[in-house]
């Protein structure tokens, strides 16, 4: 007879002690809550948040004290001052704050829901398909328990991944996506200190460099009105092409042993999601990677120019952050394996070189004017010859594009590309007009 009643614990949690009535009562209450209803989507987000909070609590999640909060506010204020001459975009910060790791999860969870629900829905649906038709007829109304169990399993695993991410991220916009509330610039002091210790660079310099990056992200997403929806749409479009490996689900479920309390916690969902190997999916991936590279390349270029000679370790910090963003940390890799999304700008260095070339030839105003419309931005092909793009025509008239329907705008963009063939390379390619849909 197993030591643990029912043979399992909630995903990501420690099993209850059978000899402790209070722990058993709490466990039964949580189990009842988990099966009370599937919620409004395929993921049990309440469970995900609980698992992440439990994981962070076990590892340590110090509250932000008043001194740290003041340091963060001052760093963001100074960062905005330094960025003024380096960017044509004004400050996008309405609120400067400091978060602990749990607060990062709480304030970014709405965006994670939007990104992960479609993928999780396909997994839960595939779990339901594993039940034979004859068994479905016998289960009747209890079929909903399969979806509830799937949502709980995915919620538990996702909670663990988000908990690991929260222990590594340095700011609200650290991974390149607009995860936090609009206009809110936030740093995570505990993670910044840990990251600075690993670099052997003074903590105040690391904090200021992170503040510069966060403030630059806020300028970009705050004053380029189409960018937030564009990036999240690129992620969603790519996610929609991710398929579910039903054999992997069946294999994962077969490893859950009711007599083994560790089996549910150890069950790995990695490998269940795989991108479709189709031209459309490859194009979606290229569009997403290009968008992330352009954003991160612009942020890195602007921050390095703003810091200049003011920050003694700016070169070392810039290189460290480029490596960190291009490779991704352990938590980011775990998240990618779990949901099939790799949110890394693979061509970050090329994007940085391209933005530097554009600044040299067009100046700060000309460089940042390219964010005025998605069709003005460099494409993946432009990374190969940044000088040609930088020296190309910069006098496009796009004033009518925003007043046209999607089909007309695409046609006009194609004409614009044809008229600026010397600057853009191959004017006949259709994907030039719709490169950043």
Secondary structure, DSSP 8 states (H G I E B T S, - for coil): --SSGGG---TTS----TT-HHHHHHHHHHHHHHHH--TTSSS-HHHHHHHHHHHHHHH------HHHHHHHHHHHHHHHHHHHTT-SS----SEEEE--HHHHHHHHHHHHHHHHHHHHHHHHHHHHHTS-HHHHHHHGGGGHHHHHHHHHHHHHHHHHHHHHHHTT--BTTTTSS--S-TTEEEE-HHHHHHHHHHHT--HHHHHHHHHHHHHHHHHHHHH-TTHHHHHHHHHHHHHHTEEE-HHHHHHHHHT--TT-TTHHHH---TTSEEE--SHHHHHHHHHHHHHHHHHHHHHHHHHHHHHTTTSTTHHHHHHHHHHHHHH--HHHHHHHHHHS-----TTHHHHHHHHHHHHHHHHHHHHHHGGGSGGGS--GGGGGGHHHHHTS------TTGGGS-HHHHHHHHHHHHHHTHHHHS-TT-GGGTTTT-
